């Protein structure tokens, strides 16, 4: 009788592991929607990174999309996807951050970015949550905390020259 109960318990444990693995696969992002070479990543503990933001009238917004506002000392969450922690956000709704200051400063924003001609600042951020990592050091994340404004960021060569004078 005990042998039979042990066998049943092992079968239940195996089935449970199988179901957990299937559920994890269902919740992970599909390669159909994730361009190469991005890879899914889940950052459980906040990690320090850097980002360039537009600065106007004492407010900080995304250079690309001025609708996304960042408030120092507060978490900002992706517009879509994983604020509940249930799923993976679509790559297009994530916030980008960089491993080092230089890489963040040299960000090239897409043509048509809503704040591409405005003032920019470099900020130190904490990132966490479900997102994606690029081999060049960029991450696209679902949660970002603006820790500190570090410096003004010149927009181009002429602006850089003026800043050096």
Secondary structure, DSSP 8 states (H G I E B T S, - for coil): -HHHHHHHHHHHHHHHHHHHHHHHHHHS--GGGS-TT-EEEEEEEEEEEEEEEEEETTEEE-SS-TTSEE-TTSEEE-SSS-TTSSS---GGG-EEEBSSHHHHHT----TT-TTTTS-EEEEEEEEEEEEEE-TTS-EEEEEEEEEEEEEE---SHHHHHHHH-
